[in-house]
């Protein structure tokens, strides 16, 4: 069996104590023996000097020449000062010159064990990971920290989109999160290893456990994958246990919400206690939130993402898995002012845009209502608004209930037989024009003539929206600052988009 000097340097004992002074660390080592004056040096031999040698001793240079002449791999010396001329000689002869702060005999034993049984290093690491993690269910942060300490390398846990969950990884974007197989990727002088964490009923990885091996550690890349597999199994145990707890909690919360929504009188003492146990406040003023999505979405698994996005936008709300989506509400002690309601609606609109990056959601918001009986009312309003928001892509799939009455009225007006032909004629000059002007106009009017909000809904720069609005006014010969003209165009856009099944 042969291994490279570089591979030897990746062994934990060597990595911590051996320093390379000169020479080729890619040279292959066939055997490692202590130096003796009465024997010859064999090809591929790593010569280990056990006793300290003075830096000025001519025998070091002579030994380097003997190793080079015999085709040896290198020379390991105890730590001590060496002449620069000795280092330059090793460089010229291309013989690996190493020094160590550890006992040379201990390093010699490690090297000979690796040469005799290269799989032993892999087995030792697997056993070390197994012993460190044990059978107890451990959170991902603890698994990542343990693996980092054992590998002495960056370790991270990534979700199925490549986002960091725990740990750190300099090149996390290199992990191909859609490949359900172990990965090994070259990164300059390093290696990125990734192992999928699978749930029992899926083939797509729920998470990825990855490590980046650089410098000396990269030579140990063949040893690490089994250890990653053991650690991935520990993460899988946590996932399964956590999933059971999440589903149990979700069922309990959904049952409590259902009881609250069925209220036709004051809540009982038992219901109030259950709400208090869940951390829900039934007093004060509530504003309902309904986040609808596709039936195929795992609402339990994605709940934390929804909560995280709402928190990031400054929305403090209860969120409950409910049907095909989530039902929630924000509570305040005092009746919220109109400004506060508008501010919350703006925050929820921003949260909707963020959620739509990864989820096909539609969101509705209710009006403020007080006490426990008002909770069901505001949630019903939010549900109605969300149902209509689902069919309104031009509004960013978001609708506040305060807009709902006018929206329903607009729908009735625009469904008449006489209005639709007139509407088509009114906006006909916009058809075929570059810049998707009909969609821009509809979004602009839904956003209450806000350039910034329209730009956010369409995903373009606000200057682009401003330029398009100017073109629309010229083409239609209208002034969008005039409320009657805005209303007529709003009705026209609604009639045409509904008739044509238009979905921007």
Secondary structure, 3 states (H helix, E strand, C coil): CCEEHHHHHCCHHHHHHEEEEECCCCCEECEEEECCCCCCCCCCEEEECCCCCCCCCHHHHHHHHHHHHHCCCEEEEECCCCCHHHHHHHHHHCCEEEEECCCHHHHHHHHHHHHHCCHHHHHHHHHHHHHHHCCCCCCHHHHHHHHHHHHCCEEEEEECCCCEEEECCCCHHHCCCCCCCCEEEEECCEEEEEEEECCCCCCCCCEEEEEEECHHHHHHHHHHHHHHHHHHHHHHHHHHHHHHHHHHHHHHHHHHHHHHHCCCCCCCHHHHHHHHHCCCCCCCEEEEEEEECCCCCCHHHHHHHHHHHHHHCCCCCEEEECCCEEEEEEEECCCCCHHHHHHHHHHHHHHHHHHCCCCCCEEEEEEEEEHHHHHHHHHHHHHHHHHHHCCCHHHCCEEEHHHHHHHHHHHHHHCCHHHHHHHHHHHHHHCCCCCCHHHHHHHHHHCCCCHHHHHHHHCCCHHHHHHHHHHHHHHHCCCCCCHHHHHHHHHHHHHHHHHHCCCC
